[in-house]
Amino acid sequence: MSRFTDIQTALADALRAHPEFPAKLTILARREKEVASDVEAALGKQGICLYVMPPMPKGAVRTDCAIVFFDSCELRLRVIEQPQLNLTELDAWDILEAIILALQGTNPGGIFAAPLNLMPRPIESVEDKTTRVFDVLFDGAFQLNG
């Protein structure tokens, strides 16, 4: 498994293990090409789901050795909701709050060099007539190799 996949899995596992996080919510943590049909299935089943996206490095430390260290990496957790189909008692805003409270200041899986922090602009959103998409953004630092 790749380090990027390890990070996705660690974030998803940390959310599942958090006592305040909704146990019934579908959490997806797969690569892009595999996830589209799973998102559709989860939305068809519950009307809401969470996709832990692959990490996106934003900065790397320059070294004269073979160490690859990302000192800034965007961690994006996407909540997708179709309100008219949502059969749960929670809406996207409830899930956003649960994600923030579960992950802020933690180090899921011990993978990161320091605890996670929310990005300066921690939530992004897009809505249309049928779907709400909210992203919660964290910053993390980690070593890719070694």
C-alpha positions, -999 to 999 in steps of 0.1 A, spaced: 0 0 0 12 35 -7 18 62 20 -11 82 4 -34 53 8 -22 48 44 -31 84 51 -66 81 37 -72 49 57 -58 64 89 -82 94 86 -112 72 79 -103 49 108 -99 78 132 -133 91 123 -149 56 126 -133 52 161 -143 86 174 -172 82 199 -189 114 187 -188 105 150 -220 91 135 -215 54 132 -240 48 104 -224 73 80 -207 57 49 -170 67 48 -152 61 15 -114 62 13 -104 49 -21 -87 62 -52 -106 84 -76 -112 58 -103 -129 34 -79 -150 58 -59 -176 73 -82 -199 43 -82 -195 39 -45 -205 75 -39 -236 70 -61 -245 39 -42 -240 55 -8 -261 85 -18 -288 62 -32 -288 43 1 -286 72 27 -286 105 8 -253 115 25 -217 102 26 -181 112 33 -152 107 9 -117 110 24 -97 122 -7 -61 114 -14 -37 138 3 -23 167 -19 12 178 -10 16 216 -11 52 220 0 83 198 3 115 203 23 146 205 0 173 181 12 206 168 -2 195 132 6 169 107 -5 144 118 22 111 131 9 93 152 35 61 172 28 59 201 53 25 210 40 -1 186 27 -38 194 21 -61 168 36 -96 171 21 -126 153 35 -157 157 13 -192 155 26 -218 149 -2 -254 152 6 -286 151 -14 -310 166 12 -342 153 -4 -328 117 -2 -311 120 32 -327 94 54 -304 100 83 -310 124 112 -279 143 103 -273 169 76 -240 180 60 -234 207 87 -236 180 115 -210 159 97 -187 189 91 -187 196 128 -181 160 137 -151 158 114 -135 190 128 -140 179 164 -127 144 157 -95 153 138 -83 188 149 -51 185 169 -48 147 164 -23 125 147 -43 97 130 -23 65 128 8 83 140 17 90 104 21 128 106 51 148 119 27 169 140 -10 170 150 -34 180 122 -46 216 120 -74 232 101 -64 252 71 -69 290 73 -100 286 52 -113 253 66 -145 247 47 -153 250 10 -187 244 -5 -207 240 -37 -244 235 -40 -270 230 -67 -307 222 -67 -301 186 -56 -267 182 -41 -245 199 -14 -208 193 -14 -187 205 15 -150 200 19 -132 202 53 -95 210 49 -67 201 72 -30 206 69 -6 178 78 31 171 74 47 137 68 77 118 54 69 99 23 98 74 26 118 59 54 
